[in-house]
Amino acid sequence: MGRYNTRETIRKSSPAINPMFSRVCGELYFIIKWAFKNGIKEAYRDITGKVITEDIEAEQICNEEEK
């Protein structure tokens, strides 16, 4: 083999990411994505005065559940 063992070098230089850290990052990504999407929808409503189709459908579902 050559002078450097590539696998051993990679293993030492980049340890595996902690699974809990990975999960927290994933959850944080989806929270930020959800907040950004809702912010865009709210700004659209404020600017145009139109209601988004998703909001109309959600309102209809809520009204059906109340009955």
N, C-alpha and C positions, 0 to 999 in steps of 0.2 A: 504494500500500500504506500501511498505517497506520504509526504511529510506531515500533512494535516488530515485528520479524520473529519470529514465534512459533517457527518451526522452528529458527532460528539461536539463539534464547535457550535452547531445550531442549537443543540440541546442545552448547552451551557449559556449561550447568549440570549436565548428567548424562552424562558420557562413558560409552561402552559398557563393560560389565563385562568384565574380562579372562576369556577362555575357561578358562584354567587355574584361576582363582579359582572360577568357576562349577562346574567339574568337582569340585574339592575339596569345595565346599559340598554338592554332590549326594552324593558318596561318604560324607561325614560324616553326612548325614541318614540314609542307609540303615544305617550302622553303629550309630547311636544307636537307630534304630527296631528293629533286630535285637536289640540288647542289652536294650532295654526289654521287648520281647516275651518274650525268654527269662527275664527277671527275673520277669515276671508269671506265666509258666508254672511257674517254680520255686517261687514263693510259694504258688501254688495247690496244688501237690503237697505242700508242707510243711504247709499248713493242713488240707487235706482228706484227705491220704493217698491220693488217687486218681491214677491215671496218665492222662495226656491221650491222646486218640485218635491225635494226630499222633505221639506218642512210641511208641505200640504199633506203628503202621504202619512207622515208621522202624526199629524193632528187628526187625520181621519181614523187612524188605528186607535189613538187614545179615546176618541169619541165612541168608537165601537165597543171598546173594553168597558167604558163607563155604563153602557146600557145593559 
